[in-house]
């Protein structure tokens, strides 16, 4: 019965993968850094701010001065 309850709960859990690409100019060379977060709730995303809750329950809030590129994917 416990396995059935866990399976039923998993049908309603959403996992969202957010990939951020930060560009930085160091010594006249442009570098791109990639960071991946897996969230269970995404509250806000813009080119300078990301707000949500990670899978482990921790709150995530990133705010940058310079814009970054991002990709949002819904995982199952």
PEPEHU-V150732 format. One record per backbone hydrogen bond with DSSP energy under -0.5 kcal/mol. NH is the residue of the N-H (numbers start at 1). CO is the residue of the C=O. Records with the same first field share a line. If there is no record, write none. Layout:
NH->CO + CO
//
This chain:
5->1
6->2
7->3
8->4
9->5
10->6
11->7 + 8
12->9
13->9
15->75
16->39
17->73
18->16 + 37
19->17 + 71
20->35
21->69
22->20 + 33
24->31
26->24 + 29
29->26
31->24 + 29
33->22
35->20
37->18
39->16 + 37
40->53
41->53
43->41 + 51
44->51
46->49
50->62
51->44
52->60
53->41
54->58
55->38
57->54
60->52
62->50
64->48
68->47
69->21
71->19
73->17
75->15 + 73
//
